[in-house]
Amino acid sequence: MDVGQMQRQWIDYTKSLFLEGFLDGQFLQLQQLQDENNPDFVVEVVSLFFEDSERLLKDLTFALDQNGVDFKKVDAHVHQLKGSSSSIGAQRVKNCCIAFRNFCEEQNTDACLRCLQQVKQEYCLVKNKLETLFRLEQQIVAAGGSIPTELSFSG
């Protein structure tokens, strides 16, 4: 596959992530902060999101597994996860966290456990999608190309 084909594939794949609701405009803003001086900015920020999310999901699983669930603690973890997913534009994870926090407020353990499964699923999906996107970027750069900077959603 030539560089032009890889770049078109990257553009199509990136557009699909927005159209399917995995990412929102915050991710575009992150991409705009990346430049020659900091070429790995997005990968570094997203890697921190992955680390934080995995720790928070583990903490949430533990907190909801206790006999007397501390909903304040659960809510604090969900709030953190919502903030970090929002900061990278992981829209579907963020939306799950919003519903999750409502169930924390209601102190509804069963609904919180369902939300936890949904958040884990959305997190795994967006993680796989972003890892694929980053692999495409590595292939483009390895082939001597550059990552397209403009995404147009008109076509």
C-alpha positions in Angstrom: 0.0 0.0 0.0 1.4 3.4 -0.9 1.6 6.4 1.4 -1.4 8.1 -0.3 -3.6 5.0 0.3 -2.5 4.8 3.9 -3.3 8.5 4.4 -6.8 8.0 2.9 -7.3 5.0 5.1 -6.3 7.0 8.1 -8.7 9.8 7.2 -11.6 7.4 6.6 -10.8 5.6 9.9 -10.6 8.8 11.9 -13.9 10.1 10.4 -15.6 6.8 11.4 -14.5 7.3 15.0 -16.3 10.6 15.1 -19.3 9.5 13.1 -19.8 6.4 15.4 -19.5 8.6 18.5 -16.3 7.2 19.9 -14.6 10.6 19.8 -15.7 14.2 19.9 -14.2 17.6 19.1 -11.9 17.5 22.2 -9.8 14.9 20.3 -9.4 17.3 17.4 -8.2 19.9 19.8 -5.6 17.5 21.2 -4.4 16.8 17.7 -4.0 20.5 17.0 -1.7 20.8 20.0 0.7 18.3 18.4 3.5 19.7 16.3 7.1 19.0 15.2 8.4 19.9 18.7 6.1 17.4 20.3 5.2 14.8 17.7 4.0 12.2 20.2 1.8 14.5 22.2 -1.5 12.8 21.4 -0.1 9.3 22.0 1.4 10.4 25.3 -1.8 12.0 26.5 -4.0 9.0 25.4 -1.5 6.6 27.0 -2.0 8.5 30.3 -5.7 8.2 29.8 -5.3 4.4 29.4 -3.3 4.1 32.6 -5.7 6.2 34.6 -8.7 4.5 33.2 -7.4 1.0 34.0 -6.6 2.0 37.6 -10.0 3.6 38.0 -11.9 0.7 36.5 -10.0 -1.6 38.9 -10.8 0.7 41.9 -14.5 0.8 40.8 -14.7 -3.0 40.5 -13.3 -3.3 44.0 -15.5 -0.6 45.5 -18.7 -2.1 44.1 -17.7 -5.6 45.3 -17.8 -4.5 49.0 -20.6 -5.5 51.3 -21.5 -1.9 52.2 -20.8 0.0 49.0 -19.3 3.5 49.7 -21.2 5.4 46.9 -19.3 8.6 47.6 -16.1 6.8 46.8 -17.6 5.1 43.7 -18.9 8.5 42.6 -15.5 10.1 43.0 -13.9 7.4 40.8 -16.6 7.8 38.2 -16.2 11.6 38.3 -12.4 11.1 37.7 -13.0 8.7 34.8 -15.6 11.1 33.3 -13.1 13.9 33.5 -10.2 12.0 31.9 -12.4 10.6 29.1 -13.8 14.0 28.4 -10.3 15.5 28.2 -9.3 13.2 25.3 -12.7 13.2 23.7 -13.7 9.6 24.5 -17.4 10.6 24.1 -19.0 7.2 24.7 -17.0 6.5 27.8 -17.9 10.0 29.1 -21.6 9.5 28.4 -21.6 6.1 30.3 -20.0 7.9 33.2 -22.8 10.5 33.3 -25.4 7.7 33.7 -23.2 5.9 36.2 -23.0 9.0 38.4 -26.8 9.3 38.5 -27.1 5.7 39.8 -24.4 6.5 42.4 -26.6 9.3 43.6 -29.6 6.9 43.8 -27.3 4.4 45.6 -28.5 1.7 43.2 -25.8 -1.1 43.4 -27.3 -3.2 40.6 -27.5 -0.3 38.1 -24.0 0.8 39.1 -22.7 -2.8 38.4 -24.4 -2.7 35.0 -22.9 0.8 34.3 -19.5 -0.5 35.3 -19.8 -3.3 32.7 -20.9 -0.8 30.1 -18.1 1.6 30.9 -15.5 -1.2 30.7 -16.9 -2.3 27.3 -16.9 1.3 25.9 -13.4 1.8 27.3 -12.1 -1.4 25.6 -13.7 -0.4 22.3 -12.2 3.1 22.3 -8.8 1.8 23.4 -8.7 -0.7 20.5 -9.9 2.0 18.1 -7.2 4.5 19.2 -4.5 1.8 19.2 -5.5 1.0 15.6 -5.4 4.7 14.7 -1.9 5.1 16.2 -0.7 2.0 14.3 -1.9 3.5 11.1 0.0 6.7 11.9 3.2 4.7 12.6 2.9 2.9 9.3 2.4 6.3 7.4 5.5 7.8 9.1 7.5 4.6 8.6 6.7 4.8 4.9 8.0 8.4 4.7 4.6 10.1 4.8 3.1 12.6 7.1 -0.2 12.4 9.1 -2.9 14.4 7.4 -3.7 17.5 9.5 -7.1 18.5 8.1 -10.2 16.5 8.5 -13.2 17.5 6.4 -16.5 15.9 7.3 -18.3 17.2 4.2 -17.4 14.3 1.9 
